Amino acid sequence: MRAIFKHTGVAITAALFTHAAAAQEGGPQHGPQHGPSPQALATLGTLGGSGVLEYLMSDATKGLQLSRIGASRNNVNFGDSQAPGKALPEFRDRDRALVMPLSVMKEIPSTSGVNFLRFALSYTRGDGGSDVPLENDGYVASASLQFLHAPDPSTIYGVALIYDKTDIDNLINSDAFGSRGETSRAGWGVQLSYGKDFQGPWAMSSKVEYQMGKTDFRLDYRPSPVTLINIDTLNQSDDRLYMESFLIGTYAAPGALREDWALHPVIGATFQRNYIGEVTNSLGVPSGGETDDYGMVTAKVTLSKSMKPSPALQVLPSFGIGLEHEYTNDLDSYLSDRTYGVASIGVTFSKMGQQFNVAYTHYEGLDGNRSQNVLTAVLGLTF
């Protein structure tokens, strides 16, 4: 289950810049009760145009990382629970996912600078495919409430309260009668974020999050169509520290595309540490009491049509290509494929501060053990 849960929570709030320009062209602007203030519009225009807001308000990278960790932990739990000497299936991932986030953002009163309140929901359904020995199907649901403050148009920082719920069915297709496992996790956390446009070709987006949670795992063996035997049950604390940081560039596209298109090179890194509580499972075997680390570096470039200051409906296509590499993964003992090629294509429909984005992304492990197709449909509303 490589990244079958790429829950993004993306808020493409740079759409407010379109609303700003439309207001400037079409008439006088009003206060926050009727729409964004001039300072808010300048802030969103600056940070949206530099790419900061897309990364700062997106959980896409975190969701990708969480799903890889979850899949690896499922593989480890399954493999370690088998009898010594039992032949194990070939671990592979061939996944599909549908990602459906909703984000709403509104300016709120401030004595200095600009304040925003943002609410986001995300639901992702993943299908691991029945042609693999160990199939991981399930969902990730998340909700967050975020307060953001921008002291000037090139700087923004915030704090968010986050809730995540994950439920994954582990279907053991290699067994004749379909044994199965189930992994679920729920947790609350706090996230701090910071974004900065350096007033040049580069900008930065960074986050740090700490979440307290609990993971439940159950493995059942089906020796016949009518018999189900519990093999292992595990309940343990599962807290985590997550960090990410990205540098986002903006350059004019070459040649005939220069006027309407832009190139966005991106380099970044993530790190996550899970603190697993020590317990004794239903077999009487000690489990947990350690930390699991995961880290990834990424480099990619996106060619996208630039948003114009116009109240008309805009259709904005984009194309991307890049590489991702896991520089550490403590849970890859059964399935290892650390470097991925990434290719994406998408289109955004934008009008007067409202946006709808559809994108297709393909991830392919260079060792041939993992691949994934992701369809994302994002609705971003601004008031």
N, C-alpha and C positions, 0 to 999 in steps of 0.2 A: 504494500500500500504506500507507494512513494508519492507523497504529496497529493493524495486523493482529496485531502482536505485543505485546499488552498483558500481558507476563508479570508477575504480581503478586508471587508469593512471599509472599502475605499470611499472617500468623499471627494469628488472632484469639484471642490468648492471654488476653484479658480473660475468656475462659471460665473461667479459674481462679477468678475471683471467685465464680462459681456454686458451684464446689467448696468454696470457703472458707465461704460462707454455709451450705452444706449440712452441713459439718463442725461449724460452730458450733451448728447446731440439733440435729444428730443425735448428737453425742458428742464426746469429747475429740479433740484434734488430735495429730498425730505429727510427728516430725522429717522432714527432707527425704528420708530414705531411704524413707518411706512416703507422702509427699505434701508439698505446699508448707508451709513454716513459717508461723506467724501473721504475721510481718513481711513475708514474701513475698506472702501473701494480701492484706495491707493495701496493699502496693505495687501489685499487679496490679489490685486493686479500684479504687484511686484513679486510676491511669493508664489503666486500661481504661474506666472510667466517663466520663472526660473526653475520650476519643477519641484519646489520644496513641499508645497501642500500635498501633491500626489503621494509622496513618500511619507510625509509626516502623519497623514490621516489614513494611510493604508495599512491593513494588517496582512497584506498578501505575503510578504516575506516571512513573517512570523508563522502564518498558517502553514506555509510550505514546510518550514522547519519542524513545527509541531507534528505534522503528519508523518514526516520521515522518521522522527523519533518514535512516534506511536507505532508505526509499522515495524521498526526495528525491535522495539520492546515486545511486540506481539510475537515476532519470530523467536526472540530469545526465550520468552515464557513458554512457548510451544516446544521448542527444541530441548530446553532444559528439563521439561516435565516428562520426556519420553524415557522409557526403560533403557538402561545401558545396553549398548550393542544393537538397538533397534535401528533399522535403516530409515534415514530421514529423506523426505522428498527434496527435490531441487527447488530452492527458494528463488522465485522470480516475481516481479511485479509488472502487471500490464493493466493500467488503471484509466478510468474515465471519471470526470467530475463535472458537476454543474454548480456554479457559485452565484449566489443571488444576494447581494448586499443592498441595504437601504441606508442612506445618510441624510440627516437634516441638520442644518447649521443656521444660527441666528445671532445677529449682533445684540449685545445687551449693554446697558449703561456703564460708563467708565468715567472716572474723574481725570484720568490721563491715559493717553494712548487709546487702544481699542480692545474691547473684550468680546469674546464669542462663547456661545454655548452650543455644543454639538452632541447629538444623540445618534447612535448608529446601531443597527441590527444586521446580522449576517447569518444566513443558513446555507450550508454546503452539503450536498449529497454526493457520496462517492460510491463507485462500483468497481471492485477489483478485478472483475472478469472471471468467468468460470473455467477458463482454460489454463489456470495455474493451480499447483497442488495446494497452496494455502491462500485462500481468497479473503480479502478484508473489505467488507462493505459497512457503510454506516454514515454518520453525519457529525458535523460540528455546528453548534449554535453558539452565538456570542452576542453580548449586548454591552454597550459602553456609554458612559456619560462623561463628557470632557469639557473642561473649562480652559480657554485659551486667552492669553494676553499678548498684545503686540505693542511694545513701547514706541516703536517706530515702524515705518512700512517695510523695512528689510529684516526685521527680527520678530520672532514669535516663540513663545514657550507655553507649556500647559501641563495640566495634571488630569488624569482620567481614572475613574473607577470602572473596573472591567470584570465581567463574569463570563466564563467559558464552560460549555458542557459538551463532552465528547462521548459518543456511544458507537462502538465498533463490533461487528459480528465477525468472528474468525471462522470461516467455513473451510473445513479440512477436506477438500475435494479428493485428496489422494486416498482417503479411507472409503471402503466399499459402500458403507451405509451412511456416510456423511457425518462424522463426528464434528463437534464445533466448540469454539470458545467464545467468550464475550469479555470485552474490555471497556470500562467506562470510567470517566474522570469528570469531576466538577471542581471548580475553584474560583476564588475571588482574588483580585489583585489591584495594585495601584501602578500606574504608568506615568512617568515623567517624559516630556518631549521638548525638543529644542530645534528650531530651524533658523537658518541665517542665509541671506543673499549677500555675497561679498561684493556686490556692485561691479562685477566683472563677468567673465564667462562661467564661473563656478559658484555653486551654492551647496549648502550642507543640511542634512536632516539626520537627527539622532534621537534614540529612545532608550530608556532603561525601564524595566518592569520587574516587579517581584509579586509572585502569586502563591497563595497557600491553597492546597487542594488535596484530594483523596482519590486514589485509584483502586478500582475493584476488578479482579480478574477471576474468571471461572472457565474450567476446561472440562467438557463432558465427552465421554467415549461411547459410541453407539456400535456395539458388537452385532446387533441385529436390527431389523426395521422397527421392532417394538420394544427394544431395551435401551435405556440410557443410564450410563454409570458416571458419576462424578469422579474425576481424576484429581482435580486440584482446585482449591479456592484460595484466593489471596485478597486481603484488604489492607492497604497501607497508605500512610501519608505520602504525598508527592508534591512537594513545594518546588518552585523553580525561579531562577534568575535569568532574565533575558535581556540582551543588549544588541542594538544594531546601529550602524552609522553608514551614511552614504554621501558621496560627493557627486553632484549632478551638474553636468556641463550643458551649455546652450550655445550652439554655433549656427551660423547661416548655412543652409544647404548649398551645395555647389551648383554651378551652371544655371540652367533655366529654372531650377527649383528655388533659387535664392530668395525670390520675393515672397513666396507663400509657404515655404517649408523650413523646418529647423532640424538640426542634428543634436541629439541628446546623448552623449557618452555618460555612462554611470559606472562608478567603481564603489564597492562597499564590502562590509564584513559584518558577520553576526557571531554571537556567542551565547550559548545556553548551558546552564548547569542545573540539573535536577537533583534534589535532595530526597532520597528514597528512605522512608521510615523502615526500621528493622522490625520484622515480625516473624512469626512461625506460621507456615502455610498449613493447609489441611492435612498434608502428608507428614507433618512434624518436622519439616526441614526449614531451618532458618533462611530468611530471605530479606534482602534490602540492607539498610544500614550503610549505604555507600552513596557516592555521587556519580552521576552520568554526565559526561560533557559532550557537547556537539557544537561545531563551529563551521561556518561557510564563508567563502569569499566569492564575489561575483564581479564580472565585467561584461558590459553589454553596450550596444548603441541602438538608438531608436530614431527613425526618420518619421516625423509627424507634420501634418499640415497645421499651421499656426492659427490660433483663434484671432478673429478680427473684432475691433470695436464696432459692432453692428447689432441692431435689434432683430435682424432677420435670422431665420433658421440657418444654422451652419452645419455642414457635414464634413467631419474632420477625420480622415483615415490616418492610420499609423502602421509601421512595420518595424520589427525589432529582431535582433540576433545577438547571441552572447554565449558565455560559458559560466558555469558554477562549479565550485570545487569544495568538497568537505575536507577541511584541514585537520579536523578531529571528529571522531565518532566512536564512542565507547560501546555502542550497541550493534556493531556490524559483524559480529562473529558468524552469523548465518547467511547474511546477504550484504555484500559489499559492492558498491558501484559509485565511487566517490566523485567522479567528474561527469557533468551533464552538459550537453548542448541544448540551447534554448532558442526557439524561433516563435514569433508571434505576429499576428495580424489583427487589426481591430478598426472600429469606426465609432466616433462619438457624434451624437446629434445634440446640438446645443441651441437654446433660444431663451433669452431673457432670464438668465440665471438658473435655468433648469437643464439638466443633462441626463442623457441616457447613453450608456456605453456598452457595446458588445465586442468581445474579443475572444480569439482562439489562440491558445498557447500550447506548444508541444515541447515536452522535456524528454530527452533521450540519453540514458546512461551510456557512456562510451565503452563500457565493458559488456554491454548487451543484456544486463540483468534487470534493468528498470526502464520503463517508458510510461508516459502519461499524456493524455489529451485532456485539456481543460477548456470549458466554455464558460465565460464569465458574462453576466448581465448585471450592470450596475445602474441604479437609479439614484441621482443626487438632487435633492431639493433645497432651495434656499429661500428664506423669508426675511 
